[in-house]
Amino acid sequence: MVEADVVAENYTPRVMRQFGLDYDALARLRPDLVMVSFSGFGKSGYLSEMKANGSSIEALAGWDFLHRYPGGPPVLMGFYQADPICGLQMAALTLAALIRRERTGEGEAIDGAMFDAAVGYLGDALLAAQLECEAPQVGNRNPDNAPAGVYPAKGDDRWIAIEVPDDATWRALAAVVGAPLDGPGFDALAARRAAHDRIDAHLAAWTQGFEADELMRRLQAAGVPAGVVRGQAEALADPQLAATGWFKTMTHPDLGSHQYNGFPWRFASRRLVAALPPPRLGEHSALLLHEKLGLDQLEIDALMAKAVSGAVL
């Protein structure tokens, strides 16, 4: 009897078959099982057995081609968005299948592909390609707004992001900056796009005279979207994250006490607790082998000795 409601895996398609744990085999033991399989390319197509990761998928899907500066080569994004996107889709599909099971009593096998998910996030670019429109090379800019970019602030390697989404925001920015941006010629979006290089030069010369945090507060007070470009070390001491209790301190037996990601939401009627650190490698293997598979200590020791299972001691 399979006790699990859900089996989620992200091997290439052949692996679970080789284990004898594909959906057909597991469904014979539990017909209402929900099995969610996400791999690089799914279970069909000529690339189905190919391995993949976030960086390779983003390149194949066209993301890197879009992230480049004018006249420059494609840029590897560096933080692998395809991975969390697929994780979110797996979670959503799992919930949908479980809700369906509650209504019908039927299980489900879900086959997903990182490649498909990544391509799906470029809907506007794919539509543009069908209309034979060349993908813009925007770098830090926004093809729909002007100005938009990252500008130097006072100090070593200090930066602030500023974006103007409409004419009213432009007038607010120009009033703060003053000459020459508050003069005629930049009122319309088309004019600002055409003069983006000139506007950027004036903005960069102006922003360099201010501390990044001071300038962010000043621009936001005027109604201009602006944010300091923070490094990871700064985020650890961010007063907003401290006020919301975002970071949680936990002690790991190998790593000691550190701050870990908290919850990006809060319930009015519940206190959210994260008290346990991530498990050590194989920390619960012996317990699971005994309680779930019924193995005795001699059998577990034999598996450990053969390195079939193991634990960090």
C-alpha positions as CSV (number, residue, x, y, z in Angstrom):
1,M,0.0,0.0,0.0
2,V,1.4,3.4,-1.0
3,E,0.7,5.9,1.8
4,A,1.8,9.0,-0.2
5,D,-0.9,11.2,-1.7
6,V,1.6,12.8,-4.1
7,V,4.8,11.7,-5.8
8,A,6.8,14.6,-7.2
9,E,10.0,14.0,-9.2
10,N,12.2,15.9,-11.7
11,Y,14.4,13.1,-13.1
12,T,14.8,12.6,-16.9
13,P,11.9,10.4,-18.0
14,R,13.9,7.1,-18.1
15,V,15.0,7.2,-14.4
16,M,11.7,6.4,-12.6
17,R,11.0,3.7,-15.2
18,Q,14.4,2.1,-14.3
19,F,13.5,2.3,-10.6
20,G,10.2,0.6,-11.3
21,L,8.5,3.6,-9.9
22,D,6.8,5.1,-12.9
23,Y,3.1,6.1,-12.7
24,D,1.7,2.9,-14.0
25,A,3.6,0.8,-11.4
26,L,2.7,3.1,-8.5
27,A,-1.0,3.5,-9.6
28,R,-1.4,-0.3,-9.3
29,L,-0.6,0.1,-5.6
30,R,-2.6,3.3,-5.2
31,P,-5.0,4.1,-8.0
32,D,-5.8,7.7,-6.7
33,L,-2.1,8.7,-6.6
34,V,-1.2,12.1,-8.0
35,M,2.2,12.0,-9.6
36,V,3.9,15.2,-10.9
37,S,6.9,14.8,-13.2
38,F,8.8,17.8,-14.3
39,S,12.0,17.4,-16.4
40,G,13.9,19.6,-18.8
41,F,11.8,18.8,-21.8
42,G,9.0,16.5,-20.7
43,K,8.4,12.9,-21.7
44,S,7.9,13.4,-25.5
45,G,9.9,15.0,-28.2
46,Y,13.5,14.5,-29.5
47,L,15.0,16.2,-26.4
48,S,13.0,14.3,-23.8
49,E,16.0,12.3,-22.5
50,M,18.3,15.3,-22.3
51,K,19.3,16.7,-18.9
52,A,18.8,20.4,-18.2
53,N,19.2,23.2,-15.6
54,G,18.0,26.7,-15.3
55,S,20.8,28.3,-17.3
56,S,20.6,26.0,-20.2
57,I,16.8,26.2,-20.4
58,E,16.8,30.0,-20.2
59,A,19.2,30.1,-23.2
60,L,17.2,27.6,-25.2
61,A,13.9,29.4,-24.5
62,G,15.3,32.8,-25.7
63,W,15.6,34.6,-22.4
64,D,19.3,35.3,-22.8
65,F,18.8,36.7,-26.3
66,L,16.4,39.3,-24.9
67,H,18.7,40.3,-21.9
68,R,21.5,42.2,-23.6
69,Y,22.7,45.8,-24.1
70,P,22.3,47.5,-27.5
71,G,25.0,46.1,-29.9
72,G,26.1,43.6,-27.3
73,P,25.9,39.8,-27.1
74,P,23.2,37.8,-25.2
75,V,23.6,37.9,-21.5
76,L,23.3,34.9,-19.1
77,M,20.8,36.1,-16.5
78,G,22.8,34.6,-13.6
79,F,19.9,33.8,-11.2
80,Y,18.1,31.0,-13.1
81,Q,14.5,32.1,-12.9
82,A,13.3,29.0,-14.8
83,D,13.9,26.8,-11.7
84,P,11.5,28.6,-9.3
85,I,9.0,29.1,-12.1
86,C,8.8,25.4,-12.6
87,G,8.6,24.8,-8.9
88,L,5.6,27.1,-8.6
89,Q,4.0,25.4,-11.6
90,M,4.5,22.0,-10.0
91,A,3.0,23.2,-6.8
92,A,-0.1,24.7,-8.5
93,L,-0.6,21.6,-10.7
94,T,-0.3,19.4,-7.7
95,L,-3.0,21.3,-5.8
96,A,-5.3,21.3,-8.9
97,A,-4.9,17.5,-9.3
98,L,-5.6,17.0,-5.5
99,I,-8.8,19.1,-5.7
100,R,-9.9,17.1,-8.7
101,R,-9.2,13.9,-6.8
102,E,-11.4,15.2,-3.9
103,R,-14.2,15.6,-6.4
104,T,-13.8,12.5,-8.5
105,G,-11.7,10.0,-6.5
106,E,-9.4,9.7,-9.5
107,G,-5.6,10.0,-9.5
108,E,-3.5,11.8,-12.1
109,A,-0.2,11.7,-13.8
110,I,1.2,15.2,-14.8
111,D,4.0,15.6,-17.2
112,G,5.7,19.0,-17.3
113,A,8.7,20.6,-19.0
114,M,11.0,23.4,-17.9
115,F,11.5,24.3,-21.5
116,D,7.8,24.7,-22.1
117,A,7.3,26.7,-19.0
118,A,10.2,29.1,-19.8
119,V,9.0,29.7,-23.4
120,G,5.6,30.4,-22.1
121,Y,6.9,33.4,-20.2
122,L,8.0,35.1,-23.4
123,G,4.5,35.4,-24.8
124,D,4.9,39.1,-26.0
125,A,8.2,38.4,-27.6
126,L,6.9,35.3,-29.4
127,L,4.0,37.4,-30.7
128,A,6.4,40.1,-31.9
129,A,8.4,37.4,-33.7
130,Q,5.3,36.3,-35.6
131,L,4.9,39.9,-36.7
132,E,8.5,40.0,-37.8
133,C,9.4,42.6,-35.1
134,E,12.9,42.5,-33.9
135,A,13.4,42.0,-30.2
136,P,14.6,45.3,-28.6
137,Q,18.1,45.3,-27.0
138,V,17.2,47.3,-23.9
139,G,19.8,46.5,-21.3
140,N,18.6,48.2,-18.1
141,R,16.0,50.2,-19.9
142,N,12.3,49.5,-20.3
143,P,11.0,49.4,-23.9
144,D,7.7,50.9,-22.8
145,N,8.9,53.7,-20.5
146,A,11.5,56.5,-20.6
147,P,13.6,57.2,-18.8
148,A,14.3,53.9,-17.0
149,G,17.6,52.6,-15.8
150,V,20.1,52.3,-13.0
151,Y,22.1,55.4,-12.2
152,P,25.2,56.0,-10.0
153,A,24.9,57.5,-6.6
154,K,27.5,59.1,-4.2
155,G,30.1,56.6,-3.0
156,D,31.8,53.5,-4.3
157,D,29.7,51.2,-6.4
158,R,26.4,52.8,-5.2
159,W,23.4,52.8,-7.5
160,I,19.7,53.7,-7.7
161,A,17.1,52.4,-10.1
162,I,14.6,55.0,-11.4
163,E,11.7,54.5,-13.8
164,V,9.2,56.9,-15.3
165,P,6.0,55.1,-16.2
166,D,3.9,58.2,-17.5
167,D,4.0,61.9,-18.3
168,A,2.8,62.9,-14.8
169,T,5.8,61.0,-13.2
170,W,8.1,62.6,-15.7
171,R,6.9,66.1,-14.6
172,A,7.5,65.1,-11.0
173,L,11.0,63.9,-11.7
174,A,11.9,67.0,-13.8
175,A,10.7,69.2,-11.0
176,V,13.0,67.5,-8.5
177,V,16.0,67.4,-10.9
178,G,15.6,70.9,-12.4
179,A,17.4,72.2,-15.5
180,P,17.7,71.0,-18.2
181,L,15.1,68.2,-17.7
182,D,12.4,70.7,-16.6
183,G,12.6,72.5,-19.9
184,P,10.5,71.9,-23.0
185,G,11.1,69.0,-25.3
186,F,10.6,66.0,-23.0
187,D,6.9,66.2,-22.2
188,A,5.9,63.4,-24.5
189,L,6.9,59.7,-24.2
190,A,8.1,59.5,-27.8
191,A,10.4,62.5,-27.3
192,R,11.8,61.0,-24.1
193,R,12.5,57.7,-25.9
194,A,14.3,59.5,-28.7
195,A,16.4,61.5,-26.1
196,H,16.9,58.6,-23.7
197,D,20.8,58.8,-24.0
198,R,20.8,62.5,-23.3
199,I,18.3,62.2,-20.4
200,D,20.4,59.4,-18.9
201,A,23.6,61.5,-19.1
202,H,21.9,64.4,-17.2
203,L,20.3,62.1,-14.7
204,A,23.5,60.2,-14.0
205,A,25.4,63.5,-13.4
206,W,22.6,64.6,-11.0
207,T,22.2,61.3,-9.0
208,Q,26.0,61.1,-8.3
209,G,25.6,64.0,-6.0
210,F,23.3,62.2,-3.5
211,E,23.5,59.3,-1.2
212,A,21.4,56.4,-2.6
213,D,19.0,56.1,0.4
214,E,18.5,59.8,0.7
215,L,17.7,60.1,-3.0
216,M,15.3,57.1,-2.9
217,R,13.3,58.8,-0.2
218,R,13.3,62.1,-1.9
219,L,12.1,60.7,-5.3
220,Q,9.5,58.5,-3.7
221,A,8.2,61.4,-1.8
222,A,7.7,63.2,-5.1
223,G,5.9,60.2,-6.6
224,V,8.8,58.9,-8.7
225,P,9.4,55.1,-8.5
226,A,13.0,54.7,-7.3
227,G,14.9,52.1,-5.3
228,V,18.4,51.6,-4.0
229,V,20.3,48.8,-5.6
230,R,21.3,46.8,-2.5
231,G,23.8,44.1,-2.1
232,Q,23.0,40.9,-0.3
233,A,24.9,42.0,2.9
234,E,22.8,45.1,3.0
235,A,19.6,43.1,2.8
236,L,20.5,41.3,6.1
237,A,20.3,44.6,7.9
238,D,17.4,46.1,6.0
239,P,15.1,47.9,8.5
240,Q,11.9,47.0,6.5
241,L,12.7,43.3,6.7
242,A,13.6,43.7,10.3
243,A,10.2,45.4,11.0
244,T,8.3,42.5,9.4
245,G,10.4,39.8,11.0
246,W,11.3,38.4,7.6
247,F,14.6,36.7,8.7
248,K,14.4,33.8,11.1
249,T,17.4,32.7,13.1
250,M,17.9,28.9,13.2
251,T,20.8,26.8,14.4
252,H,22.1,24.0,12.2
253,P,24.3,21.3,13.8
254,D,27.0,21.7,11.0
255,L,26.7,25.4,10.1
256,G,25.8,27.0,13.4
257,S,23.3,29.9,13.8
258,H,22.4,31.9,10.8
259,Q,19.5,33.9,9.4
260,Y,17.1,32.1,7.0
261,N,14.3,33.2,4.7
262,G,11.0,33.8,6.5
263,F,7.4,34.1,5.3
264,P,6.4,36.7,2.7
265,W,2.8,36.6,4.1
266,R,1.2,36.8,7.5
267,F,-2.1,35.3,8.8
268,A,-4.3,37.4,11.1
269,S,-5.3,34.4,13.1
270,R,-2.1,32.3,13.1
271,R,1.5,32.6,14.2
272,L,3.8,31.2,11.6
273,V,6.7,29.2,13.0
274,A,10.0,28.0,11.4
275,A,11.9,26.3,14.2
276,L,13.7,23.5,12.5
277,P,16.8,23.9,10.3
278,P,17.1,22.0,7.0
279,P,17.8,18.3,7.7
280,R,21.3,16.9,7.4
281,L,22.0,14.5,4.5
282,G,20.2,11.2,5.3
283,E,19.3,12.4,8.8
284,H,15.9,10.6,8.7
285,S,16.9,7.7,6.5
286,A,17.0,5.0,9.2
287,L,13.7,6.1,10.7
288,L,11.9,6.1,7.3
289,L,13.4,2.7,6.3
290,H,12.2,1.2,9.5
291,E,8.8,2.9,9.9
292,K,7.7,3.0,6.2
293,L,9.4,0.0,4.8
294,G,9.5,-2.2,7.9
295,L,13.2,-2.9,7.7
296,D,15.0,-4.1,10.9
297,Q,18.3,-2.7,12.1
298,L,20.4,-5.4,10.4
299,E,18.8,-4.7,7.1
300,I,19.3,-1.0,7.5
301,D,22.9,-1.4,8.5
302,A,23.4,-3.6,5.4
303,L,22.1,-0.8,3.1
304,M,24.3,1.7,4.9
305,A,27.4,-0.5,4.4
306,K,26.7,-0.8,0.7
307,A,26.1,3.0,0.4
308,V,22.6,2.4,-0.9
309,S,21.5,4.7,1.9
310,G,23.5,6.8,4.3
311,A,23.7,9.7,6.6
312,V,26.1,12.4,7.7
313,L,27.1,11.6,11.2
